[in-house]
Amino acid sequence: MQSLEKEKKDFFEQGFITFNIGDLSLIDSVNIDVDNLIKTGSYKTNSAIYSYNQHPRIVESYKFSDNCKKLALHNSVMNRLRYFFDSEPKAFSTINFLHSTQQPLHSDYVHFGTLPHRMLVGAWVALEDIDPNAGPLQIVPKSHKLDLFDYEDVDADRPKNLNTVKSNYQLYEQYVTDGIERNGLNAITPKMKKGDCLLWEANLLHGSPECKNSSLTRKAQVTHWTFDNVQKHYNPSFSNLRKNIYVERQLTFIN
């Protein structure tokens, strides 16, 4: 209990914690399943507008692999989330990374929003020892305390198509870069070993902007979580927080 209480304090003060899930055999099985899935060529990838290199990110691996599903719903994560938020956690998204994304720093909350706000968590599990030259995950401690972003902050156009969504997102990325400097924040690169999990509050800035050798693998699986006391999930790209306009999005939960 005392350990969980300290983790909870660190999570809400720093915006993240790290721990090892202690289940390396499951991770080995996940790696085998992902490799086999890639060989089939029948897998879903992330949207091209959020891609920064030629390496695909596999989404919804839990639909094809019981092991990926077991990792997504791992008790070491769920028990912490229950304790931290006093609510039942509900997983709704998995992404499997093979290499670094080389994606600039960003918040998950620009993609998924909740009412009440900030009821969203990411869990990033290293599926191998992460080489520091492979474009490791970076985070910005305490950035979760920044105000929630609204596209009106950058005078973005109302999206009419994916091209507008992409151009608006590029305005957001520059907004983040400027905000880090303006608020005197700094990115750090946690050392992640196989089985390590980085749990972050959804508004925490994170990404993989620096990659010295993109040919190196950087295998990981991330799961996104919401909670059963959330009244509505919304799409920030089409919403307006200042005017209390929230365009609802439907999520499919992992069971």
Secondary structure, 3 states (H helix, E strand, C coil): CHHHHHHHHHHHHHCEEEEECCCHHHHHHHHHHHHHHHHHCCCEECCHHHCCCCCCEEECHHHCCHHHHHHHCCHHHHHHHHHHHCCCEEEEEEEEECCCCCCCCECHHHCCEEECCCCCEEEEEECCCCCCCCCCCEECCCHHHCCCCCHHHHCCCCCCCHHHHHHHHHHHHHHHHHHHHHCCCCCECCCCCCCEEEEEECCCCEECCCCCCCCCCCCEEEEEEEECCCCEEECHHHCECCCCECCECCCCCCC
